[in-house]
Amino acid sequence: MTQSNRREPGRERHRGAVTLRRQAITTSTADQRLLDSRARADWKTKDAWRALRILSEFVEGFDTLADLPPAVSVFGSARSKPDSPECQLAEALGAALARAGYAVITGGGPGVMEAANRGASEAGGQSVGLGIELPFEQGINEWVDLAIDFRYFFARKTMFVKYAQAFVVLPGGFGTMDELFEALTLVQTGKVTRFPVVLMGTEYWQGLLDWLRDTMAAEGKIGPVDLELICVTDDVAAAVRHIVEAEAALNTEQEAVRADAVARTAADQQAAAELAEQAEQTER
């Protein structure tokens, strides 16, 4: 093929299992088409098929991640430069989590996500990326060992929580804030059990923390105990230790609950046996 006949590489977009390039790239995403009320006329003909596609994303995610070891989801900006403090922190964190036996889950993109994936991969841990179809396609970074591309944000967000024992949140933008407050809401409302949420990059988060304490908590919108749901540190070892200790405490608590249930069952069986014996003696 001559040079003049070769097609330019161009950009590409991933839509679930489908890869689009050049003229095949559409201007909207699956989430846009699902949530856009202006397309109401399509609901009866297309939403049933969308429901099946949504179900398939959950099935794919559950099936792919079912055998994942204990994992930690790490969030942060895709726009951070490789030499930025948060990327250096994320890389060290990914390595420390891998050495502690955790897989590292990120959104699979560049910036902080890539740094965390790199740290985990180079330390010999399992590095996972959960990508998403976006108008400005990012693609999965090269340090991801196991990747899934999602069409729908809500399916992807479920995987971040379902297969993680903790969230670590580094400096980021709207998407990072979304994941942070979703995690806090799930913990506050008891939808997840003892789920550590760690903020790293104390200087970056200080203004938000002040507002949570001085405005939100001061006006009674959250309780003082809710502020304790967040662990704030710049120390990688402290962050990992907090996660490990929370998991150990939960395991101890669950073991105590199981032991109590076994003891109660044994006591009930003993009481039932004694009642049966008494009834038999009465009949005699």
Stockholm file with secondary structure:
# STOCKHOLM 1.0

chainA/1-284         MTQSNRREPGRERHRGAVTLRRQAITTSTADQRLLDSRARADWKTKDAWRALRILSEFVEGFDTLADLPPAVSVFGSARSKPDSPECQLAEALGAALARAGYAVITGGGPGVMEAANRGASEAGGQSVGLGIELPFEQGINEWVDLAIDFRYFFARKTMFVKYAQAFVVLPGGFGTMDELFEALTLVQTGKVTRFPVVLMGTEYWQGLLDWLRDTMAAEGKIGPVDLELICVTDDVAAAVRHIVEAEAALNTEQEAVRADAVARTAADQQAAAELAEQAEQTER
#=GR chainA/1-284 SS CCGGGCCCCCCEEEETTEEEEGGGCCSSCHHHHHHCGGGGGGHHHHHHHHHHHHHHHHHHHHHHHTTCCSEEEEECCTTCCTTSHHHHHHHHHHHHHHHTTCEEEECSCSTHHHHHHHHHHHTTCCEEEEEECCSSCCCCCTTCSEEEEESCHHHHHHHHHHTCSEEEECSCCHHHHHHHHHHHHHHHTTSSSSCCEEECCHHHHHHHHHHIIIIIITTTSSCGGGGGGEEECSCHHHHHHHHHHHHHHHHHHHHHHHHHHHHHHHHHHHHHHHHHHHHHHHHC
#=GC SS_cons         CCGGGCCCCCCEEEETTEEEEGGGCCSSCHHHHHHCGGGGGGHHHHHHHHHHHHHHHHHHHHHHHTTCCSEEEEECCTTCCTTSHHHHHHHHHHHHHHHTTCEEEECSCSTHHHHHHHHHHHTTCCEEEEEECCSSCCCCCTTCSEEEEESCHHHHHHHHHHTCSEEEECSCCHHHHHHHHHHHHHHHTTSSSSCCEEECCHHHHHHHHHHIIIIIITTTSSCGGGGGGEEECSCHHHHHHHHHHHHHHHHHHHHHHHHHHHHHHHHHHHHHHHHHHHHHHHHC
//
